[in-house]
């Protein structure tokens, strides 16, 4: 199968909506989550019904009281993901593009000849021919919250999801020997990370590739 890479540029777009983005707790303004719920009323009811079926939700989808403060922090995490899929977020974009991964897997399962050696489970991986690559231009300077959201994407989306970014370091004693330009203040590196990369203490991931 011919390979395909989907490149998604990312600068300052929200990765994942947070409770503070959707509901500030102030009575002076209409919360954003109210607009999203009004825009997708049936989907919100279906969402809360699924949550009630899988866990202990004390509030139904109608939320007639209108008190968003009644939801717990755990419930707000789920609500944030639901709202992010209906607003302009990186999470929504990656979720849509990652459907290629499952489609390729379905195609493989439908077309596989079980008598062939290629039918072995350890032979086929959709990631061999599909990559969802996000160019995170500010990953090096991400806040702890942005790093948490990025790691949540690695946990949620398939192995075909990868992140490219530019790392930098101060010039060192070997800069001249390495032919770094004298007017260049830093050394820059092209990096690639995915879900298999180890997690560093600061929340970032150790790059699989780091090329100057």
Residue pairs with C-beta under 8 A, 6 or more apart in sequence:
1 104
1 129
2 129
3 128
3 129
3 130
3 131
4 100
4 129
4 130
4 131
5 130
5 131
5 132
5 133
6 97
6 100
6 130
6 131
6 132
6 133
7 133
7 135
8 90
8 93
8 94
8 97
8 132
8 133
8 134
8 135
9 134
9 135
9 137
10 90
10 134
10 135
10 136
10 137
11 137
11 138
12 138
13 88
13 89
13 90
14 21
14 84
14 87
14 88
14 89
14 90
15 89
15 90
15 91
15 146
15 149
15 150
15 153
16 80
16 81
16 84
16 89
16 90
16 91
16 149
16 152
16 153
17 80
17 83
17 84
17 87
17 89
18 80
18 145
19 73
19 76
19 79
19 80
21 32
22 31
22 32
22 33
22 36
22 79
22 80
22 83
23 31
23 32
23 33
23 68
23 69
24 31
25 69
31 68
32 83
33 68
33 79
33 83
34 66
34 68
36 44
36 83
36 86
36 87
37 44
37 63
39 86
40 86
43 86
44 61
44 82
45 60
45 61
45 62
46 61
47 61
47 82
48 57
48 59
48 60
48 61
48 63
49 60
49 61
51 57
51 75
51 78
52 60
57 75
58 70
59 70
59 71
59 75
71 79
81 91
84 91
84 92
85 91
85 92
85 95
86 92
90 134
90 153
91 149
91 153
94 132
94 134
94 153
94 157
94 161
95 157
97 132
98 132
98 157
98 158
98 160
98 161
100 126
100 130
100 132
100 160
101 126
101 127
101 130
101 132
101 158
101 160
102 126
102 158
104 126
104 129
104 130
105 126
108 124
108 126
112 118
112 119
112 124
113 119
117 123
118 124
125 159
126 158
126 160
127 158
127 159
127 160
130 160
131 160
131 162
132 157
132 160
132 161
132 162
133 162
133 163
133 164
134 161
134 162
134 163
134 164
135 163
135 164
135 165
136 142
136 150
136 163
136 164
136 165
137 165
137 166
138 165
139 150
139 163
139 165
139 204
140 165
140 166
140 167
140 168
142 150
142 204
144 203
147 202
147 203
147 204
148 203
150 163
151 199
151 203
151 205
153 161
154 161
154 194
154 195
154 205
155 195
159 194
159 195
159 196
161 194
161 195
162 192
162 193
162 194
163 192
163 193
163 194
164 190
164 191
164 192
165 191
165 193
166 188
166 189
166 190
166 191
167 188
167 189
167 190
167 191
167 207
167 210
168 186
168 187
168 188
168 189
169 186
169 187
169 189
170 186
170 187
171 180
171 184
171 185
171 186
171 187
172 187
175 187
176 182
178 212
180 187
187 212
188 212
189 207
189 210
189 211
189 212
190 209
190 210
190 211
190 212
191 207
191 209
191 210
191 211
192 207
192 208
192 209
193 205
193 206
193 207
193 208
194 208
196 208
197 205
197 206
197 207
197 208
198 205
198 206
199 205
199 206
200 206
